[in-house]
Amino acid sequence: MIDTDNSTQQTHALIVAAGIGARSGLSLPKQFEMVDGKPMVRHSVESLSTHPAIDQIWIVIAEGQEELLNTALGTGSNHRIVIGGATRQQSVFNGLIAIRENGGAGNILIHDAARPFLPHHIIDRLLERLDSLSAAIPVLPSVDTMVRLVDDRLDRAVDRSSLWRVQTPQAFDFQKLVAAHEQFPADQNASDDAQIFKTAGHAVAVVEGDEALKKYTWPADFGGERKQHMREIRTGMGYDVHRLAAGEDLWLGGVKIDHDTGLSGHSDADVLLHALTDALLGTIGAGDIGDHFPPTDPQWRGAASARFVEHAVSLIAAKGGVIHNVDMTIICEAPKIKPHRDAIRHNIAEILSLGPDQISVKATTTEGLGFAGRREGIAAQAIATISLEEN
């Protein structure tokens, strides 16, 4: 439930995902097609949901697409659904009205699901401009020669220095954007919200866009060639050990397990999530868990280790990264992991916003050898695979 007492100070994001994708030539509406291992709409949801300035996500879909969206996002996604209209403009307006009826917002970001790779720095740039202006959009220069055609024939070249490519998300003062939509002539159609805002007499600032935000439109956009040129694969490895001690709780993968001893150490001493955090941080060269959450800092005493994983996920998302899978091994003589493995997998899948088939949890013993064999402690190792935009 949205807190209506402070909603007018919040920043909401509205993802437009109501199209049918006729030009893409795909069997499903393009926002639900797989891109880099995930349904396309999921990329935008994950990027926006992991940005600390976004308080609520709304997704506009066509009538009858609820099941497709639920399947695409899985569990753990905190969003609200709005049914769109016949045009993009009508779909956005439906979303704005739904937000207003639920308490409104301070600022609003309107984003097209067809632009799946949304770096956090774009959101930062837009919101920074909203501190002094009521609208901001990301743009990129036109690098190709631009021409005017008449009857499918070349007429003349056009000065490209004054032509810029417009992207989303586009950021606005919420109340002003709603009013601009309400005032927009019914006999006109706008392809984006900046046009509607400008027609209402408001200034629209621009920020530097990002090539990663290129729109998926044509069949070739969904082929392997584009992904190969846009993304690079990274892997990271993590390893951690904690001592078993009487009187401690035993947490593994965010799941509390009944056992005669528990793990002692940093935070809740969840050795599996600590190894996973280090693996995720390793994919982007961001140090280790101790750099971000020093064990000497009392604020982390007893803290849930899921917070550390979520922090690593947000750093990856800020770089435009996509987590593809994680593979983890628990090393101990006891307790038996198999009865708890599915619960651990599903909990980690929810933390990472991944499907359970992208999470592997295994367990092994050391045949009685070493500290693990003597039941003095538990070790865990993890490997994470992500993809990043190529620089």
C-alpha positions, -999 to +999 in steps of 0.1 A: +000+000+000+013+035-009+017+059+020-005+088+008+008+111+036+042+115+018+034+103-017+036+139-031+073+139-021+080+106-038+095+097-071+075+071-091+084+053-123+058+044-150+069+017-174+049+017-207+046-020-217+012-020-234+022-024-270+018-054-293+051-050-310+038-054-345+070-043-362+092-067-343+078-098-361+078-118-329+052-143-316+048-125-283+045-087-277+082-077-277+082-065-241+078-101-230+104-116-254+137-129-240+166-104-242+199-113-226+184-142-207+153-123-193+120-111-206+126-076-219+103-057-194+121-073-165+153-055-173+137-021-168+118-032-136+151-044-121+170-013-129+143+010-115+136-011-085+172-011-074+177+026-077+174+042-043+155+073-055+126+053-070+098+048-044+071+030-065+070+013-099+038+012-121+036-009-153+011-002-180+001-032-200-027-041-225-058-058-213-052-095-210-015-093-205-015-098-168-004-134-169+024-126-193+037-099-170+035-120-139+054-148-157+080-123-169+086-107-135+083-138-112+081-133-075+095-105-055+087-076-078+070-046-060+050-030-088+014-020-095-004-027-128-024-003-149-044-012-181-034+010-210-053+025-239-053+024-277-022+046-280+009+051-261-003+086-251-036+071-237-016+044-219+006+069-201-025+091-192-042+060-177-011+054-156-009+090-144-046+090-134-040+057-115-011+073-096-031+104-088-060+083-075-036+066-052-021+097-036+000+111-064+037+117-066+063+144-065+082+134-097+075+108-123+098+090-147+081+077-179+100+048-195+094+026-225+099-012-218+114-014-253+145+002-239+156-026-215+191-016-206+187+014-183+219+025-164+214+041-130+235+072-141+208+082-165+182+082-137+207+102-116+212+128-143+174+133-149+166+136-112+194+161-107+179+183-134+145+181-117+160+199-087+158+231-106+135+224-136+102+206-141+112+183-169+143+166-183+148+140-211+179+121-223+191+128-258+220+117-281+234+134-312+225+122-347+258+108-360+246+097-395+239+119-425+203+131-423+183+137-455+148+147-464+128+125-488+100+134-512+080+107-528+106+081-518+134+101-535+162+121-520+154+158-517+182+173-497+205+169-468+194+182-434+217+198-409+222+171-383+237+195-357+202+206-347+188+170-347+190+149-316+177+114-308+153+113-278+153+085-253+135+074-222+130+076-193+117+111-193+114+129-160+087+154-150+070+172-121+041+149-116+013+174-112+024+195-142+026+164-165-009+153-155-022+188-163-003+188-196-020+155-206-054+168-196-049+200-217-034+183-248-057+186-278-078+155-284-073+155-321-035+154-319-012+125-310+023+127-294+049+100-296+064+110-262+056+130-231+081+157-237+060+169-267+029+170-245+048+189-218+062+214-243+028+220-258+015+230-224+041+258-224+067+242-201+105+241-208+121+207-212+158+204-202+180+177-218+207+155-203+232+133-221+217+099-230+233+065-234+237+042-264+227+013-240+191+028-241+187+020-278+151+009-285+142-026-296+119-023-326+128-046-355+133-083-358+171-079-361+172-061-327+164-094-310+191-114-327+224-125-312+245-101-333+233-070-314+237-086-280+272-097-289+282-061-297+265-046-267+275-069-239+305-084-223+304-114-200+319-111-165+324-137-138+331-132-101+341-157-074+335-156-036+346-177-007+338-174+030+342-194+062+325-190+096+330-208+129+302-229+144+294-220+180+268-229+206+240-203+212+241-189+177+214-191+150+223-209+118+214-189+086+223-202+052+211-184+021+187-163+041+170-194+055+171-201+093+179-238+099+173-256+131+207-270+144+225-275+177+251-249+167+250-217+146+275-196+127+294-168+145+308-138+128+300-107+107+263-097+108+241-128+109+272-148+097+253-162+067+284-177+051+266-185+018+253-150+013+287-136+022+303-157-005+276-147-030+281-110-021+319-113-028+312-131-061+288-103-073+312-076-062+339-094-081+321-092-114+325-054-114+358-052-096+342-036-065+363-051-038+349-074-012+322-074+015+346-060+041+352-029+020+315-021+019+304-034+053+334-034+077+331-061+104+344-035+129+313-013+123+287-020+151+258-011+128+263-044+110+262-066+141+234-091+136+223-075+103+206-097+077+231-106+050+205-102+023+212-064+027+248-070+015+236-090-015+211-063-024+238-037-022+260-057-046+230-061-070+224-023-070+261-016-079+258-040-108+225-024-120+241+010-117+266+000-143+239-013-166+248-049-157+225-080-159+229-109-136+225-142-155+231-169-129+249-178-097+263-212-087+271-219-050+285-247-029+281-252+008+309-272+025+299-289+058+294-322+075+261-311+092+234-301+089+222-319+058+215-292+032+193-312+008+161-307+029+166-270+028+180-265-007+148-256-025+140-230+002+175-215-001+173-214-039+139-197-040+150-171-014+181-162-033+162-161-065+138-136-049+167-114-036+183-114-071+150-111-090+160-142-110+142-174-118+150-205-096+166-222-127+192-194-126+202-203-090+223-234-083+229-245-047+250-276-040+265-291-009+294-313-002+315-327+027+352-329+032+351-366+042+359-358+078+390-338+069+398-302+081+378-278+101+346-286+082+352-323+087+356-317+124+324-297+124+341-266+136+328-244+108+310-241+075+325-228+042+308-216+011+319-207-024+300-189-051+304-179-088+283-152-104+280-145-141+268-111-154+269-091-186+278-055-190+277-029-217+309-028-237+328+004-232 
